[in-house]
Amino acid sequence: MGSGMEEEKKEYKAKYEAPDFLKDTGADYAHTKAHQAAYDFNIYIHNKMKSLPKYEKFTLQKEIRETIDVILDEIELYEVTKSVSHLYTADRMKRRLMRKIRTCHDLKYSAMNTDVTFYCAKQIAIIGSLVGGLIEKEKKKRGS
């Protein structure tokens, strides 16, 4: 595992980009950058969860995986319905996810060492910023 300094130098690049998503899948909506960032983090965190102790498989590991899945679901529901309430739910779940990751760190699980925890916090902040931007955009549209 690299040091925190090495991870900071890496530029965040979405691994899940589908510019022709509408054409290629026939979907009637397009994914936002918030969805792409959440999906990328989903892959990262699922891989990290494999390293947690086996006895956490059905508790903390499951809760973390389910929380990121809910974030993805809520962002996707916003993309389909344009209902801002889904973004607020995604934002709330983002805070829950950070609490769960911090719990892993505080329990001293090697999979969630300080470097990984800070990386997760940074990625969750990116997701939060993108979701917040969508919320602000919708507020402006509605004149709130």
N, CA and C of each residue as an Amber inpcrd file, in Angstrom:
protein
   432
   0.8480000  -1.1880000   0.0000000   0.0000000   0.0000000   0.0000000
   0.8760000   1.2280000   0.0000000   0.5190000   2.2090000  -0.7930000
   1.2840000   3.4480000  -0.9100000   1.0460000   4.3550000   0.2600000
   1.9070000   5.3110000   0.3700000   1.7460000   6.2910000   1.4440000
   0.6500000   7.2770000   1.0740000   0.2190000   8.0250000   2.0480000
  -0.8030000   9.0380000   1.8150000  -0.3400000  10.0770000   0.8190000
   0.9630000  10.3570000   0.8050000   1.5140000  11.3440000  -0.1170000
   1.3430000  10.8690000  -1.5570000   1.5900000   9.5720000  -1.8140000
   1.4360000   9.0350000  -3.1640000  -0.0170000   9.1230000  -3.6120000
  -0.9380000   8.8010000  -2.7020000  -2.3570000   8.8380000  -3.0520000
  -2.8150000  10.2660000  -3.3290000  -2.2430000  11.2520000  -2.6110000
  -2.6420000  12.6400000  -2.8260000  -2.2280000  13.1350000  -4.2000000
  -1.1250000  12.6140000  -4.7290000  -0.6310000  13.0520000  -6.0220000
  -1.4930000  12.5350000  -7.1690000  -2.1810000  11.4360000  -6.9540000
  -3.0100000  10.8750000  -8.0070000  -4.2020000  11.7790000  -8.2710000
  -4.4830000  11.9910000  -9.5320000  -5.6370000  12.7910000  -9.9120000
  -6.8550000  11.8720000  -9.9940000  -7.9660000  12.3350000  -9.4710000
  -9.1750000  11.5240000  -9.5200000  -9.6910000  11.4460000 -10.9540000
  -9.8350000  10.2390000 -11.4460000 -10.3770000  10.0240000 -12.7890000
 -11.4960000   9.0010000 -12.6830000 -12.6280000   9.3380000 -13.2340000
 -13.7640000   8.4190000 -13.2100000 -13.4290000   7.1710000 -14.0180000
 -13.7200000   6.0330000 -13.4420000 -13.5270000   4.7660000 -14.1370000
 -14.8040000   4.3670000 -14.8640000 -15.8800000   5.0200000 -14.4820000
 -17.1920000   4.6700000 -15.0240000 -17.7160000   5.8530000 -15.8060000
 -17.3030000   5.9390000 -17.0370000 -17.7870000   7.0240000 -17.8790000
 -18.4520000   6.4190000 -19.1050000 -19.6470000   6.8300000 -19.3790000
 -20.3800000   6.3230000 -20.5280000 -20.9700000   7.4980000 -21.2950000
 -20.1790000   8.1370000 -22.1370000 -20.6910000   9.3190000 -22.8420000
 -21.8860000   9.0120000 -23.7340000 -21.9650000   7.7930000 -24.2400000
 -23.1010000   7.4220000 -25.0940000 -24.1100000   6.5670000 -24.3340000
 -24.2400000   6.8320000 -23.0430000 -25.1020000   6.0190000 -22.1780000
 -26.5290000   5.9340000 -22.7050000 -27.0870000   7.0570000 -23.1200000
 -28.4730000   7.0640000 -23.5960000 -28.6150000   6.2150000 -24.8520000
 -27.7010000   6.3970000 -25.7800000 -27.7730000   5.6760000 -27.0500000
 -27.4760000   4.1850000 -26.8560000 -26.4330000   3.8730000 -26.0780000
 -25.9830000   2.4830000 -25.9450000 -26.9210000   1.6150000 -25.1170000
 -27.6040000   2.2030000 -24.1430000 -28.4420000   1.3870000 -23.2600000
 -29.9260000   1.5930000 -23.4870000 -30.2960000   2.6460000 -24.1870000
 -31.7120000   2.9250000 -24.3800000 -32.3620000   3.5410000 -23.1520000
 -31.5520000   3.9280000 -22.1700000 -32.0930000   4.5320000 -20.9500000
 -32.6820000   5.9040000 -21.2780000 -33.6090000   6.3460000 -20.4540000
 -34.2280000   7.6490000 -20.6810000 -33.6680000   8.7190000 -19.7400000
 -32.4800000   8.4800000 -19.2110000 -31.8100000   9.4510000 -18.3520000
 -30.3050000   9.2240000 -18.4840000 -29.5260000  10.2090000 -18.0730000
 -28.0670000  10.0950000 -18.1090000 -27.5280000  10.1860000 -16.6890000
 -26.4440000   9.4710000 -16.4440000 -25.8290000   9.5340000 -15.1250000
 -25.1070000  10.8620000 -14.9380000 -25.1750000  11.3740000 -13.7150000
 -24.4850000  12.6020000 -13.3540000 -23.0650000  12.2730000 -12.9000000
 -22.2470000  13.3160000 -12.7450000 -20.8950000  13.1180000 -12.2120000
 -20.9680000  12.5710000 -10.7870000 -21.9960000  12.9560000 -10.0510000
 -22.1680000  12.4470000  -8.6850000 -22.3290000  10.9360000  -8.7070000
 -23.1080000  10.4380000  -9.6590000 -23.2960000   8.9920000  -9.7850000
 -21.9860000   8.3170000 -10.1500000 -21.2380000   8.9150000 -11.0690000
 -19.9640000   8.3270000 -11.4890000 -18.9790000   8.2550000 -10.3190000
 -18.8920000   9.3280000  -9.5490000 -17.9800000   9.3470000  -8.3980000
 -18.4080000   8.3220000  -7.3550000 -19.7090000   8.2290000  -7.1080000
 -20.2130000   7.2560000  -6.1330000 -19.9550000   5.8270000  -6.6140000
 -20.1250000   5.5830000  -7.9050000 -19.8800000   4.2470000  -8.4430000
 -18.4050000   3.8700000  -8.3110000 -17.5140000   4.7910000  -8.6540000
 -16.0810000   4.5220000  -8.5280000 -15.7230000   4.2100000  -7.0780000
 -16.2700000   5.0020000  -6.1650000 -15.9960000   4.7660000  -4.7470000
 -16.6020000   3.4430000  -4.3000000 -17.7460000   3.0820000  -4.8580000
 -18.3940000   1.8130000  -4.5730000 -17.4380000   0.6490000  -4.8750000
 -16.7910000   0.6790000  -6.0330000 -15.8520000  -0.3730000  -6.4050000
 -14.6820000  -0.4100000  -5.4250000 -14.1430000   0.7520000  -5.1110000
 -13.0160000   0.8410000  -4.1740000 -13.3950000   0.2730000  -2.8140000
 -14.5230000   0.7150000  -2.2790000 -14.8840000   0.3110000  -0.9150000
 -15.2700000  -1.1680000  -0.8590000 -15.8970000  -1.6950000  -1.9020000
 -16.2140000  -3.1280000  -1.9180000 -14.9320000  -3.9540000  -1.8740000
 -13.9050000  -3.5260000  -2.5810000 -12.6250000  -4.2360000  -2.5280000
 -11.9950000  -4.1460000  -1.1490000 -12.0870000  -2.9970000  -0.5070000
 -11.5320000  -2.8390000   0.8440000 -12.2810000  -3.7180000   1.8520000
 -13.5870000  -3.8650000   1.6600000 -14.3870000  -4.6440000   2.6050000
 -13.9680000  -6.1150000   2.6320000 -13.3940000  -6.5970000   1.5510000
 -12.9160000  -7.9810000   1.5030000 -11.8160000  -8.2200000   2.5310000
 -11.1420000  -7.1500000   2.9560000 -10.0250000  -7.2680000   3.8870000
 -10.4260000  -7.1200000   5.3470000 -11.6800000  -6.8100000   5.6020000
 -12.1160000  -6.7140000   7.0000000 -12.1780000  -8.1090000   7.6040000
 -12.0960000  -8.1970000   8.9280000 -12.1730000  -9.5130000   9.5670000
 -13.4720000 -10.2360000   9.2010000 -13.3720000 -11.5410000   9.0930000
 -14.5290000 -12.3670000   8.6940000 -15.7270000 -12.1530000   9.6270000
 -15.4750000 -11.9560000  10.9200000 -16.5880000 -11.8000000  11.8590000
 -17.3530000 -10.4960000  11.6380000 -16.8070000  -9.5870000  10.8580000
 -17.5220000  -8.3450000  10.5260000 -18.3270000  -8.4820000   9.2310000
 -18.2460000  -9.6350000   8.5930000 -18.8780000  -9.8300000   7.2830000
 -20.3670000  -9.4910000   7.2870000 -21.0590000  -9.8670000   8.3370000
 -22.5100000  -9.6700000   8.3620000 -22.9360000  -8.4680000   9.1890000
 -21.9960000  -7.6650000   9.6020000 -22.3610000  -6.4680000  10.3640000
 -21.8040000  -5.2280000   9.6790000 -20.6470000  -4.7860000  10.1060000
 -20.0890000  -3.5360000   9.6080000 -19.8370000  -3.5730000   8.0980000
 -19.2810000  -4.6840000   7.6200000 -19.0250000  -4.8280000   6.1870000
 -20.3180000  -4.7000000   5.3820000 -21.3350000  -5.3880000   5.8330000
 -22.6320000  -5.3600000   5.1490000 -23.2400000  -3.9510000   5.1930000
 -23.1470000  -3.2920000   6.3410000 -23.7010000  -1.9500000   6.4800000
 -23.0080000  -0.9530000   5.5560000 -21.6930000  -1.0470000   5.4330000
 -20.9550000  -0.1380000   4.5520000 -21.3530000  -0.3770000   3.1040000
 -21.4030000  -1.6330000   2.6990000 -21.7850000  -1.9490000   1.3170000
 -23.2120000  -1.4850000   1.0200000 -24.1100000  -1.7250000   1.9500000
 -25.5000000  -1.3120000   1.7350000 -25.6320000   0.2060000   1.6840000
 -24.8570000   0.9040000   2.4890000 -24.9390000   2.3680000   2.5110000
 -24.4900000   2.9670000   1.1850000 -23.3750000   2.4950000   0.6400000
 -22.9320000   3.0350000  -0.6530000 -23.9250000   2.6490000  -1.7470000
 -24.5260000   1.4660000  -1.6420000 -25.5490000   1.0720000  -2.6200000
 -26.7710000   1.9910000  -2.5490000 -27.1620000   2.3900000  -1.3430000
 -28.2940000   3.3080000  -1.1880000 -27.9440000   4.6660000  -1.7880000
 -26.7110000   5.1260000  -1.5830000 -26.2880000   6.4020000  -2.1760000
 -26.4420000   6.3350000  -3.6880000 -25.9490000   5.2600000  -4.2830000
 -26.0790000   5.0870000  -5.7350000 -27.5390000   5.0440000  -6.1630000
 -28.3430000   4.2800000  -5.4300000 -29.7720000   4.1800000  -5.7680000
 -30.4570000   5.5420000  -5.7200000 -30.1680000   6.3170000  -4.6780000
 -30.8290000   7.6120000  -4.5160000 -30.4000000   8.6080000  -5.5910000
 -29.1220000   8.5890000  -5.9460000 -28.6720000   9.4750000  -7.0220000
 -29.3390000   9.0650000  -8.3350000 -29.4140000   7.7690000  -8.5630000
 -30.0610000   7.2970000  -9.7920000 -31.5510000   7.6360000  -9.8020000
 -32.2070000   7.5280000  -8.6630000 -33.6190000   7.9090000  -8.5950000
 -33.8000000   9.3960000  -8.8920000 -32.8680000  10.2170000  -8.4070000
 -32.9200000  11.6430000  -8.7500000 -32.7770000  11.8220000 -10.2600000
 -31.8390000  11.1010000 -10.8510000 -31.6000000  11.2340000 -12.2850000
 -32.8580000  10.8950000 -13.0920000 -33.6060000   9.9290000 -12.6060000
 -34.8170000   9.5010000 -13.3100000 -35.9860000  10.4420000 -13.0310000
 -36.1810000  10.8040000 -11.7550000 -37.3880000  11.5510000 -11.3640000
 -37.1720000  13.0540000 -11.2180000 -35.9210000  13.4730000 -11.0530000
 -35.5670000  14.8780000 -10.7590000 -36.1580000  15.3470000  -9.4270000
 -36.4610000  14.4190000  -8.5450000 -36.9680000  14.7440000  -7.2200000
 -35.7850000  14.9690000  -6.2730000 -35.6630000  16.1760000  -5.7480000
 -34.5280000  16.5610000  -4.9160000 -34.4750000  15.7670000  -3.6190000
 -35.5860000  15.2500000  -3.1630000 -35.5870000  14.4910000  -1.9060000
 -34.6120000  13.3140000  -1.9770000 -34.4090000  12.7740000  -3.1510000
 -33.4560000  11.6690000  -3.3010000 -32.0220000  12.1430000  -3.0570000
 -31.7350000  13.3750000  -3.4310000 -30.3960000  13.9170000  -3.1830000
 -30.1640000  14.1410000  -1.6930000 -31.2070000  14.5930000  -0.9880000
 -31.0740000  14.7710000   0.4570000 -30.8520000  13.4280000   1.1430000
 -31.5110000  12.3890000   0.6750000 -31.3030000  11.0540000   1.2370000
 -29.8790000  10.5840000   0.9520000 -29.4010000  10.8100000  -0.2680000
 -28.0230000  10.4340000  -0.6180000 -27.0310000  11.1650000   0.2910000
 -27.2980000  12.4350000   0.5590000 -26.4190000  13.2210000   1.4200000
 -26.4150000  12.6680000   2.8460000 -27.5820000  12.3050000   3.3360000
 -27.6850000  11.7270000   4.6840000 -26.9320000  10.3980000   4.7490000
 -27.0610000   9.5800000   3.7150000 -26.3960000   8.2800000   3.6820000
 -24.8780000   8.4530000   3.5780000 -24.4540000   9.5170000   2.9190000
 -23.0200000   9.8300000   2.8110000 -22.4320000  10.0440000   4.2070000
 -23.1620000  10.7430000   5.0550000 -22.6890000  10.9620000   6.4280000
 -22.6510000   9.6400000   7.2000000 -23.6380000   8.7870000   6.9850000
 -23.6580000   7.4740000   7.6370000 -22.4490000   6.6500000   7.1790000
 -22.1440000   6.6910000   5.8970000 -21.0110000   5.9450000   5.3530000
 -19.7110000   6.3900000   6.0150000 -19.5250000   7.6900000   6.1580000
 -18.3030000   8.1730000   6.7930000 -18.2230000   7.7090000   8.2390000
 -19.3510000   7.6930000   8.9480000 -19.3470000   7.1910000  10.3320000
 -18.9110000   5.7300000  10.3810000 -19.3950000   4.9180000   9.4510000
 -19.0600000   3.4930000   9.4260000 -17.5750000   3.2880000   9.1170000
 -17.0620000   4.0660000   8.1780000 -15.6430000   3.9560000   7.8290000
 -14.7790000   4.4110000   9.0000000 -15.2090000   5.4800000   9.6600000
 -14.4670000   5.9490000  10.8370000 -14.4860000   4.8920000  11.9380000
 -15.6080000   4.1920000  12.0830000 -15.6970000   3.1090000  13.0680000
 -14.6630000   2.0320000  12.7760000 -14.5350000   1.6510000  11.4990000
 -13.5240000   0.6540000  11.1210000 -12.1300000   1.1370000  11.4930000
 -11.8650000   2.3940000  11.2160000 -10.5580000   2.9670000  11.5420000
 -10.3310000   2.9510000  13.0420000 -11.3280000   3.3800000  13.8090000
 -11.1820000   3.4540000  15.2620000 -11.0780000   2.0660000  15.9050000
 -11.6220000   1.0490000  15.2370000 -11.4710000  -0.3340000  15.7260000
 -10.1300000  -0.9280000  15.2950000  -9.3480000  -0.1370000  14.5690000
  -7.9920000  -0.4800000  14.1460000  -7.9350000  -1.6630000  13.1830000
  -8.9060000  -1.7530000  12.2890000  -8.8510000  -2.7720000  11.2410000
  -7.8170000  -2.3310000  10.2110000  -6.9230000  -3.2210000   9.8610000
  -5.8230000  -2.8570000   8.9570000  -6.3200000  -2.4030000   7.5820000
  -7.4700000  -2.9030000   7.1510000  -8.0230000  -2.4990000   5.8520000
  -8.4050000  -1.0260000   5.8520000  -8.6110000  -0.4540000   7.0270000
  -9.0050000   0.9500000   7.1400000  -7.9780000   1.7240000   7.9500000
  -6.7300000   1.6230000   7.5130000  -5.6860000   2.3840000   8.1950000
  -5.8990000   3.8790000   7.9330000  -5.0350000   4.6910000   8.4750000
  -5.2070000   6.1360000   8.3710000  -5.2030000   6.6190000   6.9240000
  -4.2790000   6.0960000   6.0990000  -4.2260000   6.5140000   4.6910000
  -5.5250000   6.1880000   3.9650000  -6.0220000   4.9940000   4.1780000
  -7.2700000   4.5750000   3.5170000  -8.4350000   5.4100000   4.0250000
  -8.4750000   5.6490000   5.3170000  -9.5610000   6.4410000   5.8920000
  -9.5690000   7.8530000   5.3200000  -8.3870000   8.4720000   5.1970000
  -8.3190000   9.8140000   4.6230000  -8.7010000   9.7960000   3.1400000
  -8.2840000   8.7640000   2.4240000  -8.6710000   8.6420000   1.0200000
 -10.1960000   8.5280000   0.9140000 -10.7920000   7.6960000   1.7580000
 -12.2540000   7.5370000   1.7610000 -12.9410000   8.8570000   2.0780000
 -12.4170000   9.5680000   3.0700000 -13.0080000  10.8580000   3.4390000
 -12.9630000  11.8260000   2.2570000 -11.8480000  11.8140000   1.5430000
 -11.7040000  12.6930000   0.3810000 -12.7130000  12.3200000  -0.7100000
 -12.8670000  11.0390000  -0.9760000 -13.8030000  10.5980000  -2.0060000
 -15.2510000  10.8740000  -1.5970000 -15.5600000  10.6800000  -0.3300000
 -16.9090000  10.9690000   0.1650000 -17.1770000  12.4740000   0.0750000
 -16.1610000  13.2870000   0.3290000 -16.3100000  14.7480000   0.1980000
 -16.5880000  15.1290000  -1.2570000 -15.9250000  14.4560000  -2.2000000
 -16.1750000  14.7160000  -3.6220000 -17.6170000  14.3760000  -3.9620000
 -18.0770000  13.2190000  -3.5080000 -19.4660000  12.8190000  -3.7520000
 -20.4110000  13.8460000  -3.1390000 -20.1230000  14.2590000  -1.9040000
 -20.9590000  15.2470000  -1.2260000 -21.0040000  16.5660000  -1.9640000
 -19.8670000  16.9840000  -2.4720000 -19.8080000  18.2380000  -3.2280000
 -20.6380000  18.1450000  -4.5060000 -20.5390000  17.0360000  -5.1940000
 -21.3110000  16.8590000  -6.4310000 -22.8090000  16.7870000  -6.1500000
 -23.1840000  16.0730000  -5.0970000 -24.6040000  15.9980000  -4.7120000
 -25.0840000  17.3810000  -4.2860000 -24.2780000  18.0830000  -3.4940000
 -24.6340000  19.4440000  -3.0730000 -24.8130000  20.3800000  -4.2570000
 -23.9610000  20.2250000  -5.2620000 -24.0910000  21.0320000  -6.4740000
 -25.4020000  20.7750000  -7.1950000 -25.8160000  19.5010000  -7.2240000
 -27.1050000  19.1680000  -7.8520000 -28.2670000  19.7610000  -7.0590000
 -28.1570000  19.7220000  -5.7380000 -29.2010000  20.3020000  -4.8850000
 -29.3090000  21.8010000  -5.1520000 -28.1650000  22.4900000  -5.1840000
 -28.1710000  23.9330000  -5.4410000 -28.7480000  24.2530000  -6.8170000
 -28.3850000  23.4510000  -7.7980000 -28.9040000  23.6500000  -9.1540000
 -30.4290000  23.5320000  -9.1740000 -30.9530000  22.5480000  -8.4740000
 -32.4100000  22.3570000  -8.4170000 -33.0870000  23.4930000  -7.6390000
 -32.4310000  23.9780000  -6.5800000 -32.9750000  25.0980000  -5.8310000
 -33.0980000  26.3420000  -6.7150000 -32.0690000  26.5880000  -7.5080000
 -32.0750000  27.7460000  -8.3890000 -33.1620000  27.6120000  -9.4560000
 -33.3420000  26.4170000  -9.9610000 -34.3990000  26.1820000 -10.9690000
 -35.7620000  26.4980000 -10.4010000 -35.9520000  26.1550000  -9.1370000
 -37.2520000  26.3280000  -8.5040000 -37.3960000  27.6800000  -7.8370000
 -36.3330000  28.4640000  -7.8560000 -36.4070000  29.8010000  -7.2680000
 -36.4310000  29.8020000  -5.7660000 -35.9260000  28.7320000  -5.1300000
 -35.9280000  28.6570000  -3.6620000 -34.7280000  29.3460000  -3.0810000
